[in-house]
């Protein structure tokens, strides 16, 4: 796949973070340690050591990130924090005592921190690493001021995941449109399977389902306008999305609001659920080689023939340097090295669930799963970053994320839920 396929959205998987008022309070003096995100600023570190704030807390990604950092040769102290906790407290962390380098997301999320003065300009780093990335990846790493603040590491598609053996045993076929999807859900339910594994702890996973329903119903351009506040949440477009979501919800695992995505994934591993709409990182939960080889996916089905399946969610993850970094020179050295084919190859050797961003990263060891992921993204007409990366982060987490959780708990309340979103968006989207 040519990386030129990637065209960053006008605005990311991101996850919940604090709103503007909370951020200002945080910058005013709240301690990062109180949020469980302390840095190594007070530890006795060897001269030249870089501190690295990591949200790679699951076993396989944690090991893979350790290997990637080791490959750089830069002395680094890694501060690993639970994935959700990291996202929930990121602005407080950045406003107080952050690590030198931290993991984050491209697009709106990156530009938001750059605009608020919480990130260091790394345009000088890009002069060195730029040839290794497409114009699309550079664009996704560029702030509103035209400077670069982010180094991409990998991206990954969202799709509907399933186990080949379950589909073969039951005689199921991947659905191509909404009617076929509903029919499949009914068959699975009759066979004693939960059609869709589902989790929304943290408020972000359900956004992926919403995004696909929206892009399949109203198209990518509508998605972009909705995220920018230029389309009404109370209009017929979103109402149609929620009608379909309501219809599908009865086939999704109950109790999603308090369930972590990893726990939902285990029901797919154990063949208790038939499908799961999530990012390809779901493969990290398939620790047995035979189980991993059995994992497959299909593009989210068509709803409106006008748009077909022309859009794919493929968020970009990478690294930024804190504005308050104590070792700026070392931090830039580290992210320059992480933005190399060598570092990406080291990561991919342990966790092959993602697609390397660097042009020269090896694809020789790519699994059939990864090759299919490349094909899915390459065949897409539009690439979105994910709802909470494509709009104001406060709006995504404090309004839409909570509204979707309310919907999951009380799906008959759609009209009032959408009205509340429309009213609150004015606080965030100008």
Secondary structure, 3 states (H helix, E strand, C coil): CCHHHCCCCCCCCCCCCCCHHHHHHHHCCCCHHHHCCCCCCCCCCCCCCEEEEECCCCHHHHHHHHHHHHHHCCCEEEEECCHHHHHHCHHHHHHCCCCCEEEEECCHHHHHHHHCCCECCCHHHHHHHHHHCCHHHHHHCECCCCCECCEEEEECCEEEEEEHHHHHHHCCCCCCEHHHHHHHHHHHHHCCCEEEECCCCCCCHHHHHHHHHHHHHHCHHHHHHHHCCCCCCCCHHHHHHHHHHHHHHCCECCCHHHCCHHHHHHHHHCCCEEEEEEEHHHHHHCCCHHHHHCEEEECCCECCCCCCCCEEECCEEEEEEECCCCCHHHHHHHHHHHCCHHHHHHHHCCCCCCEECCCCCCCCCCCHHHHHHHHHHHCCCEEECCHHHHCCHHHHHHHHHHHHHHHHHCHHHHHHHHHHHHHHHHHCCC
